[in-house]
Amino acid sequence: MSRASRGRMPAAWEADLSDEYEWIPLRLPPDVTRLTASTRLSIEAAYRGWELTKVRLYSDGSRRVLLRRKKIRLNPLADTVMGP
């Protein structure tokens, strides 16, 4: 999804954020149908590893979506203390 389609996150969602994940809030405009939104989000999940966490539908037809994916550790041994 383009950076332009990202939106602000609703305040109530911020309390649920975890440091174990990367988070992306998106705004889908009213002219995006449910089927098109589903297809776009499926592509993000299949090719970029994002999963749908929350969706909020507004009265004007727009949607706010929160996607997340596990953070990738570049050096998993850096977290482990090794003995002699």
N, C-alpha and C positions, 0 to 999 in steps of 0.2 A: 504494500500500500504506500502511496506517496506520503511524503512528510506533510504536504498541504492538507491531507485528509485527516490528520491527527487533530484531536481536540483536547480541551481541558478535561480533567477527571472530576466527576462529581465529588463533593467534599465527603460524603458518606463512604465512598469507596476507599479513601486514603487510609482508613484505619485497618483495612484488611491486607495491606501490602506486606510482603515478606522479603527479607534480604536474600533469600535463596533463589528468587526469580527476577527476571527482567520483565518490566511491565510497559505496555504501550496502550494508551487510551486513543481510540479512534472515534471520529464523528462521521456517520454516514448520512448524507443529505436525504431529504424527503423523496427525491426522484429515484432513489435506489430501491428497487423492489425487494421483497423478502427473499425471493429466489436468487436474485443477483447478489445480495448481501451474503447469503449462504454459500454461494459459489466462491466469492472472493475470500471469505474466511476459511473455506475448505482448502483453497490453494495456499494460503498463508500457513495453515496447519501442516499440509503435506510436504511443502518444499522448504519451509523455514522453521519448522518445529514449534510454532505458536499454538496455544490452545485457548479456546474461548472461556473466559471466566465469568463475565457479567455482560448483560445487555439491558439498556434502558431505552424504552420507546417514549418519545415525546408527542404532545398533542399536534404539533405541526408535521408529524410523520418522520422526523429525523430520529436517528438512533445514536446512542453513545455505547461504545463497545470497549471492553477491557480484555486485552490479550496478555498472556504470560507464557514464559518458557524458562526452563531451568537455566541458571547461569552455568556457563562452561568454565571449568577450572583448567587453567593452562598447565599447572604443575601440581597434581594431586598429592605428591609426596611432600610438598612444602608445608602442608598442614600436619604432617606426622613427625613426631619427634623420634629420631632413630637412636638407639642405644649403641654402646661400643661393641 
